Amino acid sequence: MDTISSVLPASQARANFYDLLDEVSDKLRRFTITLRGKVKAVVMPADQVEAWEETLEIMSNKKLSAAILRSEKERKQGKMISEKALLKELGISPISLKQ
């Protein structure tokens, strides 16, 4: 399957479907499937699709996006606290996190 291009016609994808699935899940490859020369589908690892969906959900939330940008700006300005200080402020024992 390594010799098969990342872009392949539907007939070739069908003929090698189980190998294609193995390549996607085991080697994190992505395949673009065409039909009559036009892109019709992309086969990619499910984890990657979930990650993209989560990213899109975050990016579509204006309040969350603004908070992320604000926190990144604060990080660059050095406005951070240590983990130890944060846990103390929240009243969380480091030992309780290990359980």
N, C-alpha and C positions, 0 to 999 in steps of 0.2 A: 504494500500500500504506500510505502514511502515514495515510490516513483510516480504516484498519481498526483497530478497538479492540485492545487488548492481550489481551483475553479474547474468544475467538471460538469458535463451534460447529465441530465436526469437519467438517461439510459445507463451511463457508466456508474452513477451513484447507486442506482437500483441493483446493478450487477455486483457491486462491492459493498452493499449496505452494512453488513455486519462488521466487515473490516473497517469501514468508515466510522462506525460507532465506537469501535475499539480505539481507533486513532484519536477520536475526539475526547473520549473519557480518560484514556491512559496517557496520551501525549499532549493533551490540551491543544490539539490542532483545530482549525476552523476550516470549513469547506463551503464554498459558494456553488450553488447548483443552478444550472441554467436550463432553459427549455426553449428550443428554437433560437438560441443565441441571446436570450434575454434572462437576466437574473431573476430567479423565482423564489429562492430560499437560501438561508444560511444555516448550516448545522454547526453548532458550537456547544461547549460544555454548559450544562445547566447552571452550575455555580456562577459562571461568567454572566449569564443572562440575569440571574437574580441580583448580582452585584450592580449591573447596569440599571436594573429597575429601581433598586434602592437609591442609586445616585440620582436618577431622574426625579424620584419622589422628593428627595432632599432639595434638589435644585428648583423644583416647582413650588416649594414652600418659601415664600418671600421672607417671612419672619425668621425662619431657620437659616436661610442663606445669609441674611443680614447679620445674624448672631455669629455665624461662622466667620464672616469677613471681619467683624468687630473683634472677635477673639484672636484672630490671626494678627490683626494690627496691634493689639495689646501684647501679644507674644513677642512681636518684633521690637516693641518698645521696652521689653523686659518686665512687663507687669505680670509676673507669675508668682505663685507660691509653691513651696515644696509639697510633695505628697504627704510628708509627716505633718506639716502645718495644716493642710487641707483636712486630713483625717481628724486632727485635734479640733479644728473648727466645727466639723460636722459631728463630733462626739462619737467617732467610730474607732474602735480598738483595732490596731493592725493584726492582732491575734485572731479576732473574729473573722477577718477576711480569709484566713488560711483554712477555715473550716469548710 
